[in-house]
């Protein structure tokens, strides 16, 4: 048998391909919104990347014309703000109200009138914190990580040392809460958490 002419065979192939595409069309239509959304997001991300790259190049080009700020105006921390003193020499209630650690310490001091949270400690009587030679250099998270290993007496000594020296409200508040937790649980060394 002689083969059919090429144009006829190509036409039949096109018809078959069209029929196959027509059968797959409903399945492709279901995925069409996802495909369109995906491509739109890809395009949007590419545009954002290009804009960011241009901004970085622009910053580099313009940096030689602008002096570098020592401390940016937006970088103000609580430690940088000077406490306002009232007429009697104590911090004003507005500043104290902003410090939750100090409020908590006052509330605990009112609950414990036996003097265990008395902040009038003689600095000469404090020899230093037990087992922490570099205590003054520790950050709040570093101290929190070590609190579990201290007994109630050691915690009270740390609190007395902190109040007599740096008297940082966040440290005093954390130590005061930890002492309260240890007393509440009646443990010498507590493993319940360093709060």
HUTANOR-V696193 format. One line per field, one symbol per residue. burial: b if it has 9 or more other ideal C-beta (glycine too) atoms within 8 Angstrom, else e. A space follows every 10 residues. Layout:
# HUTANOR-V696193
burial=???
This chain:
# HUTANOR-V696193
burial=eeeeeeeebe eeeeeeeeee eeeeeeeeee eeeeeeeeee eeeeeeeeee eeeeeeeeee eeeeeeeeee eeeeeeeeee eeeeebeeee bbeebbeebe bbbbbeebbe ebeeeebeee beeeebeebe ebeebeebeb eebbebbbeb ebebbbbbbb bbbbbebebe bbbbbbbbbb bbeeeebebb eeebe
